[in-house]
Amino acid sequence: MHVRDLSRFLFELSESNNRAWFVMNKPRYDILRAEFLQFVAQLINEVSRFDPAIAGCEGKKALFRINRDVRFGKDKSPYKTNFSASILPSGRKKPSEGGGPAYYFQLDGNGRLFFAVGEYMPPADRLKAIRNHIVADPSGFSKLLKNKGLKEIFGTLQDEGKLIRPPKGYDAEHPHIEQLKLKNFMVWTECSIVDMDATQIQAILLKGFKSALPLVIWLRAAAD
């Protein structure tokens, strides 16, 4: 994967996000997309060494389309300005489909790498299962939150969309009530990849993903 070429393409796309520009630059896109797919396939192979559950994930299923869904948003820009992938055993699932914990990352035109692990906006039944798992295994959850490797790279669970009040049916005095209010069970971070090559980026992702394996295992244990 030629990182500099990819970053340049995405930066130019962000400056000229329209169909005419994209059609003119489609040959560039096709080459970069193929390289990105190869990178993702290699990443899946490496991640499967410490998480065998995702060994069957297909690279093509992990990739997100570059076309944006403009039906409901105010932003009508036709294309995303990043390349992204979500790796999980069943292939990529929409958040509403409850695909379980995933390893996600994206590269943009500003030389930034964003990566995340966990479940983002799981559907109601899945969210309930995770919350019930916290109640059933408070000590195990406490151990997860204190995990040194996870905290060093990601910090704590993200609180985007967190409820103000305790969810209905859960004890307001529970020791993990603040986590029970969460609507996402995911960690994420970002860093600059300016002047990095694909091998260096892969190393960053592998270190981050491996550090978050305890979160993945804990979430998989949350039976529906």
Secondary structure, 3 states (H helix, E strand, C coil): CCHHHHHHHHHHHHHCCCHHHHHHCHHHHHHHHHHHHHHHHHHHHHHCCCCHHHCCCCHHHHECCCECCCCCCCCCCCECCEEEEEECCCCCCCHHHCCCCEEEEEEECCCEEEEEEEECCCCHHHHHHHHHHHHHCHHHHHHHHCCHHHHHHHCCCCCCCCCCCCCCCCCCCCCCHHHHCCCCEEEEEEEECCCCCHHHHHHHHHHHHHHCHHHHHHHHCCCC
